[in-house]
Amino acid sequence: MFRGNHPTRVDEKGRLKVPSEFKRTIDESYGGGQFYITSRDGKVAEIYPFEEWQRIEEKLARVSNFNPAKKKFLDRVNYYGQMVEIDNQGRLLIPQLLRDSADVKGEVLVFGNLTYLEVRNAEQFRKHLEANPITPEDEKTLADLGI
């Protein structure tokens, strides 16, 4: 499982240096060096070990091709998405289209999201946190979930 926030950099060529804490999880749990990098909104880069992405695809394959939500989801994740391999120095190339739309250049935040990683522009994420505090309704929902 991926958890926590580990700041890092995306270099001038668009390569993300995977933080060592996440690289260790990748090596221990996934072994492979293939990833699917995509986004559902163009604002956040999502990095899935290929095994995790395949689980999503298997679920989608069971849904009718006429399902509009499936079509919207696939349109977005295919538009932004690319298969990539981790290099010998532990770097992943973020697709140019996604780097530009999510503004993931220079200093970025890499969040563990259980089965995948999120890469966000550091300044934009700080503003997002300030603009979206946890509400009493959120606290109730979490309590109802036993969290």
MILO-62228 format. One line per field, with one value per residue: residue in three letters; x, y negated, z negated of N, C-alpha, C, O in turn; residue number from 0. Coordinates in steps of 0.02 Angstrom, whole numbers, plus 50000, padded with zeros to 5 digits. Each point is the difference from the previous one (the first is absolute). Layout:
// MILO-62228
aa <- [ALA  ...];
n_X <- [X  ...];
n_Y <- [Y  ...];
n_Z <- [Z  ...];
ca_X <- [X  ...];
ca_Y <- [Y  ...];
ca_Z <- [Z  ...];
c_X <- [X  ...];
c_Y <- [Y  ...];
c_Z <- [Z  ...];
o_X <- [X  ...];
o_Y <- [Y  ...];
o_Z <- [Z  ...];
i <- [NUM  ...];
//
This chain:
// MILO-62228
aa <- [MET  PHE  ARG  GLY  ASN  HIS  PRO  THR  ARG  VAL  ASP  GLU  LYS  GLY  ARG  LEU  LYS  VAL  PRO  SER  GLU  PHE  LYS  ARG  THR  ILE  ASP  GLU  SER  TYR  GLY  GLY  GLY  GLN  PHE  TYR  ILE  THR  SER  ARG  ASP  GLY  LYS  VAL  ALA  GLU  ILE  TYR  PRO  PHE  GLU  GLU  TRP  GLN  ARG  ILE  GLU  GLU  LYS  LEU  ALA  ARG  VAL  SER  ASN  PHE  ASN  PRO  ALA  LYS  LYS  LYS  PHE  LEU  ASP  ARG  VAL  ASN  TYR  TYR  GLY  GLN  MET  VAL  GLU  ILE  ASP  ASN  GLN  GLY  ARG  LEU  LEU  ILE  PRO  GLN  LEU  LEU  ARG  ASP  SER  ALA  ASP  VAL  LYS  GLY  GLU  VAL  LEU  VAL  PHE  GLY  ASN  LEU  THR  TYR  LEU  GLU  VAL  ARG  ASN  ALA  GLU  GLN  PHE  ARG  LYS  HIS  LEU  GLU  ALA  ASN  PRO  ILE  THR  PRO  GLU  ASP  GLU  LYS  THR  LEU  ALA  ASP  LEU  GLY  ILE];
n_X <- [50042  49926  50101  49913  50061  49998  50020  49954  50069  49965  50050  50104  50048  49995  50108  49927  50037  50013  49910  50092  49961  50000  50092  50013  49941  50043  50085  49971  49965  50082  50075  49889  50034  49925  50005  49919  50041  49955  49908  49977  50098  50073  49936  49951  50104  49959  50040  49981  50002  50089  50077  50061  50093  50087  50051  50074  50105  50065  50042  50095  50088  50011  50072  49891  50006  49913  50073  49903  49946  49940  49899  49915  49948  49927  49896  49939  49940  49907  49909  49950  49922  50058  50016  50006  50096  49992  50024  50085  49957  49952  50037  49937  49991  50024  49908  50051  49954  50043  50088  49980  49960  50076  50035  50001  50009  50094  49998  50038  49889  50064  49905  50013  49997  50065  49915  49980  50053  50015  49971  50057  49928  50111  50049  50020  50094  50099  50027  50053  50109  50073  50027  50084  49956  50068  49933  49931  49981  50075  49994  49921  50022  50062  49946  49950  50079  49961  49966];
n_Y <- [50060  49956  49970  49935  49937  50014  49918  49949  50068  49901  50095  49957  50088  49941  49979  50086  49916  50102  49946  49957  49905  49912  49936  49946  49906  49907  49948  49933  49896  49928  49960  49996  50020  50084  49918  49994  49948  49974  49997  49971  49960  50084  50043  50095  49978  50058  50018  50036  50037  50023  50032  49914  49971  50068  49973  49916  50019  50043  49926  49946  50066  49980  49916  49991  50059  50064  50066  49946  50057  50090  49983  49975  50085  50068  49958  50005  50087  50001  49944  50024  50073  50033  50062  50036  49958  50079  49893  50002  49916  50089  50015  49913  50065  49899  50065  50007  50080  50101  50032  50025  50097  50083  49975  50088  49905  50044  49900  50100  50002  50051  50003  50017  50067  50014  49969  49904  49979  49939  49969  49959  49940  49992  49942  50053  50062  49950  49973  50081  50015  49929  50031  50069  49909  50035  50055  49917  49933  49918  49906  49928  49929  49910  49911  49934  49927  49927  49908];
n_Z <- [50000  50073  49959  49973  49929  50111  49925  50088  50059  50041  50033  50011  49949  49904  49979  50000  49934  50046  49958  49950  49956  50069  49996  49904  49984  50044  49948  49915  50024  50028  49929  50014  50105  49990  50078  49921  50092  49899  50065  49894  49958  50004  49919  50035  49962  50086  49897  50106  49893  50063  49925  49961  50057  49985  49905  50008  50035  49919  49928  50026  49981  49890  50021  49976  50094  49971  49947  49979  49921  50032  50046  49931  49946  50051  50003  49907  49963  50063  49969  49901  50033  49909  50094  49894  50039  49921  49978  50072  50059  50050  50105  49966  50091  49958  50002  50101  50064  49979  50061  50107  50039  49997  50104  50071  49940  50039  49948  49965  50022  49923  50061  49889  50089  49910  50067  49946  50097  49907  50105  49911  50061  49995  50082  50096  49996  50014  50106  50057  49976  50048  50103  49972  49951  49917  50072  49967  50088  50019  49938  50036  50084  49976  49961  50077  50031  49924  50055];
ca_X <- [49958  50035  49971  50042  50019  50072  50016  50056  50004  49995  50054  49984  49979  49935  50009  49986  50040  49954  50028  50025  49949  49954  50039  50005  49936  49996  50045  49977  49932  49982  50055  50007  50017  49952  49949  49955  49994  49941  49964  49928  49978  50052  50029  50039  50028  49990  50049  49978  50038  49959  49955  49942  49960  49967  49941  49949  49978  49959  49934  49969  49982  49936  49948  49980  50032  49951  49994  50030  50052  50059  50027  50032  50061  50051  50021  50048  50062  50038  50026  50059  50038  50053  50040  50070  50042  50045  50069  50048  50010  49938  49961  49944  49986  49931  49983  50002  49933  49981  50045  49976  49933  50001  50055  50046  50068  50038  49980  49934  49983  49980  49958  49978  49927  49991  50023  50033  50030  49977  50051  49966  50037  50002  49965  49929  49970  49992  49940  49943  49987  49971  49934  49956  50010  49955  49938  49964  49970  50055  50014  49947  50009  50057  49977  49955  50043  50040  50068];
ca_Y <- [49940  49935  49952  49943  49948  49996  49951  50015  49955  50023  49964  49963  50048  50028  50062  49997  50045  50032  49999  50066  50036  50030  50047  50061  50034  50025  50058  50055  50022  50005  50031  49978  49931  49967  49958  49961  49933  49970  49952  49998  49931  49958  49958  50044  50059  50062  50051  50066  50059  50029  50051  49966  49974  50057  50015  49952  50018  50061  49978  49963  50047  50032  49949  49990  49946  49947  49964  49934  49986  50037  49964  49938  50019  50024  49943  49960  50036  50014  49936  49981  50058  50034  50051  49980  50044  49965  50008  50027  49951  49992  49943  50013  49943  49977  49978  49927  49972  49999  49952  49933  49987  50003  49957  50038  49984  49976  50028  50031  50043  50067  50028  50069  50007  50071  50042  49960  49938  49937  49949  49936  49938  49987  49939  50009  50044  49961  49959  50046  50017  49942  49986  50058  50029  50055  49972  50044  50053  50047  50036  50048  50054  50040  50036  50054  50052  50028  49971];
ca_Z <- [50000  50002  49953  49983  50049  50007  50051  50045  50057  50069  50032  50061  50053  49981  49962  49929  49959  49953  49932  49979  49960  50047  50041  49960  50006  50069  50007  49958  50014  50070  50035  50069  50010  50044  49967  50041  49972  50030  49959  50012  50007  50028  49947  49957  50033  49962  50020  49979  50021  50053  49971  49972  50056  50031  49959  50020  50068  49995  49977  50055  50053  49983  50007  50070  50037  50009  49936  50011  49950  50022  50057  49976  49963  50048  50040  49962  49982  50061  50025  49961  49979  50037  49966  49992  49960  49955  50024  49951  49947  49963  50026  50046  50044  49998  50068  50010  49995  49929  49965  50014  49973  49927  49978  49956  50020  49942  49935  49999  49943  50021  49947  50004  50000  49991  50055  50051  49978  50030  50005  50003  49993  49928  49983  50014  49950  49938  50009  49999  49930  49967  50027  49989  49933  49981  49974  49955  50039  50014  49938  49989  50048  49977  49940  50023  50029  49946  50003];
c_X <- [50044  49965  50050  50013  50075  50016  50061  49998  49983  50052  49978  49979  49934  50004  49989  50046  49954  50033  50017  49949  49951  50036  50007  49935  49991  50042  49974  49933  49985  50056  50011  50015  49952  49946  49955  49992  49944  49971  49926  49975  50052  50035  50047  50026  49992  50047  49979  50053  49955  49952  49937  49956  49962  49937  49943  49973  49956  49929  49963  49977  49933  49941  49986  50038  49953  49989  50035  50055  50065  50033  50035  50066  50055  50025  50055  50065  50040  50031  50065  50050  50053  50031  50071  50036  50045  50071  50045  50013  49935  49957  49946  49988  49925  49983  49995  49932  49978  50045  49974  49933  49999  50055  50045  50071  50036  49978  49929  49991  49979  49965  49988  49925  49982  50029  50033  50028  49967  50057  49964  50050  49995  49959  49925  49967  49991  49937  49937  49982  49966  49928  49949  50012  49952  49940  49969  49967  50053  50015  49947  50007  50057  49981  49955  50040  50044  50071  50004];
c_Y <- [49938  49953  49944  49954  49995  49952  50022  49951  50036  49958  49968  50044  50034  50065  49988  50050  50029  49999  50070  50040  50036  50051  50067  50040  50030  50063  50060  50028  50013  50029  49975  49927  49963  49964  49970  49934  49966  49947  50006  49929  49953  49956  50039  50058  50060  50053  50067  50052  50039  50053  49968  49972  50057  50019  49953  50019  50063  49983  49964  50046  50034  49952  49990  49942  49941  49959  49932  49983  50036  49962  49937  50016  50020  49943  49961  50038  50020  49937  49981  50057  50025  50053  49974  50054  49958  50012  50025  49953  49987  49942  50025  49938  49985  49977  49924  49967  49993  49953  49929  49986  49999  49956  50036  49994  49975  50036  50026  50040  50067  50032  50073  50002  50073  50041  49962  49937  49941  49951  49934  49943  49978  49938  50006  50045  49964  49956  50042  50018  49942  49987  50056  50031  50059  49969  50047  50059  50054  50042  50052  50060  50046  50041  50058  50057  50033  49975  49940];
c_Z <- [50000  49952  49987  50058  50000  50057  50041  50058  50064  50037  50066  50058  49983  49961  49926  49965  49947  49931  49976  49960  50046  50045  49964  50004  50069  50008  49961  50022  50073  50044  50071  50006  50046  49961  50052  49966  50037  49954  50017  50012  50031  49949  49955  50041  49954  50029  49971  50019  50049  49973  49972  50056  50035  49960  50018  50069  49999  49976  50056  50056  49987  50007  50075  50032  50012  49936  50007  49949  50019  50058  49979  49965  50049  50045  49964  49985  50060  50029  49965  49991  50047  49955  49996  49960  49957  50026  49943  49942  49961  50022  50048  50042  49998  50071  50005  49992  49927  49960  50010  49967  49923  49970  49950  50029  49938  49937  50003  49936  50029  49940  50012  49994  50001  50058  50057  49969  50036  50000  50011  49997  49927  49981  50011  49947  49933  50004  49997  49928  49964  50022  49985  49931  49989  49965  49948  50037  50017  49938  49985  50047  49979  49938  50019  50030  49947  49998  49954];
o_X <- [50051  49939  50060  49977  50032  49997  50046  49967  50010  49998  49942  49969  49976  49951  50030  50001  49975  50056  49964  49998  49980  49971  49997  50002  49976  49976  50003  49989  49955  49986  50057  49990  50016  49976  50019  49977  49998  50032  49981  49944  49986  50045  50042  49961  50016  49999  50000  50020  49940  49944  49945  49938  49943  49950  49942  49939  49951  49952  49940  49949  49968  49943  50046  50012  50022  49961  50060  50048  50054  50062  50055  50051  50056  50059  50051  50054  50061  50055  50049  50057  49995  50005  50026  49970  50022  50017  49978  50026  49997  49965  50008  50000  49959  50037  49974  49994  49971  49975  49999  49992  49964  50005  50017  50023  49970  49992  49953  50049  49961  50030  49989  49971  49962  50052  50022  49987  49980  50037  49959  50053  49945  49960  49960  49943  49949  49963  49949  49941  49952  49959  49940  50025  49949  50007  50021  49995  49985  50009  50015  49992  49993  50018  50005  49978  50036  50045  50053];
o_Y <- [49996  49995  50008  50011  49992  50019  50033  49948  50061  49939  50007  49977  50041  50036  49955  50059  49964  50024  50048  50061  50056  50050  50052  50061  50056  50050  50056  50061  50039  50031  49992  49961  49945  50024  49991  49997  49998  49980  50016  49990  49941  49962  49971  50034  49997  50012  50010  50004  50004  50006  50028  50003  49990  50021  50021  49998  50004  50028  50011  49987  50023  50020  50001  49949  49946  49953  49998  49966  49972  49993  49986  49966  49976  49997  49982  49974  50007  50001  49981  49988  49995  49993  49972  50041  49947  50055  50008  50021  49952  49969  50050  49944  50041  49959  49966  49949  49950  49965  49960  49948  49960  49994  49974  50042  49968  50061  49964  50015  50003  50011  50022  49969  50023  50032  50030  49984  50006  49995  49992  50005  49996  50003  49977  49988  50009  49995  49979  50001  50011  49980  49989  50056  50006  49962  50058  50055  50059  50060  50055  50057  50061  50058  50054  50058  50048  50033  49969];
o_Z <- [49966  50000  50008  50056  49948  50058  49975  49995  50007  49999  50021  50047  50038  49994  49970  50017  49957  49992  50013  50005  49986  50020  50032  50009  50007  50027  50025  49998  50017  50051  50022  49953  50023  49948  50058  49943  50062  49951  50056  50024  50011  50018  49965  50035  49941  50060  49939  50058  49989  50025  50007  49995  50020  50030  50003  50011  50038  50025  50010  50031  50047  49993  50041  49968  50018  50000  50012  50018  49992  50001  50024  50012  49996  50017  50030  50012  49995  50027  50032  49980  50061  49939  50049  49966  50020  50020  49944  49949  49961  49960  50035  49974  50019  50028  49955  49966  49981  49955  49953  49968  49971  49939  49947  50039  49957  49999  50018  49964  50047  49948  50057  49956  50042  49991  50049  49942  50058  49951  50045  49970  49973  49953  49959  49981  49967  49951  49972  49982  49962  49960  50007  49996  50034  49952  49995  49973  49998  50004  49978  49979  50002  49994  49971  49998  50015  49974  49995];
i <- [0  1  2  3  4  5  6  7  8  9  10  11  12  13  14  15  16  17  18  19  20  21  22  23  24  25  26  27  28  29  30  31  32  33  34  35  36  37  38  39  40  41  42  43  44  45  46  47  48  49  50  51  52  53  54  55  56  57  58  59  60  61  62  63  64  65  66  67  68  69  70  71  72  73  74  75  76  77  78  79  80  81  82  83  84  85  86  87  88  89  90  91  92  93  94  95  96  97  98  99  100  101  102  103  104  105  106  107  108  109  110  111  112  113  114  115  116  117  118  119  120  121  122  123  124  125  126  127  128  129  130  131  132  133  134  135  136  137  138  139  140  141  142  143  144  145  146];
//
